[in-house]
Amino acid sequence: MADYQELETLQEYVLISQKRQRVECFRLNADGFWVLYSYNQGSELHLASVDFHTGIDAIYEDVIFTKEDSEAEFDELRSRG
């Protein structure tokens, strides 16, 4: 992400989880700071740079999460401390 933040025209940076319904959007504010907006199951994602709105459930409409996905995410979070 650090490399992308150096792009003068970048306004938003979006990460979409493969392991659970979660989208993170880093948005550049008027003061030049990157602000994190997190979206979870049932929320509506808003991409201000392109005036786009959609439900998180629509993004993950055909995705089936496995038990291994949940366990891998737990292990990753635990290793971060």
NORJO-V377748 format. One line per field, one symbol per residue. ss: DSSP state (~ for helix, > for strand, _ for the rest). phi: phi as a letter, one per 40 degrees, with the letter a starting at -180 (. if undefined). burial: + if it has 9 or more other ideal C-beta (glycine too) atoms within 8 Angstrom, else -. Layout:
# NORJO-V377748
ss=???
phi=???
burial=???
This chain:
# NORJO-V377748
ss=_~~~~______>>>>>_____>>>>>>>_____>>>>>>>___>>>>~~~_>>>>~~~~_______~~~~~~~~~~~~~~_
phi=.dccccccccbabbbbccbacabbbcbccccgbcbcbbbbdgcbcbbccbfbbacddccbdbcbcbccccccccccccccg
burial=----+----+-+++--+---++++++++-----+--+-+-----+-+-------+++-++--------++-++--------
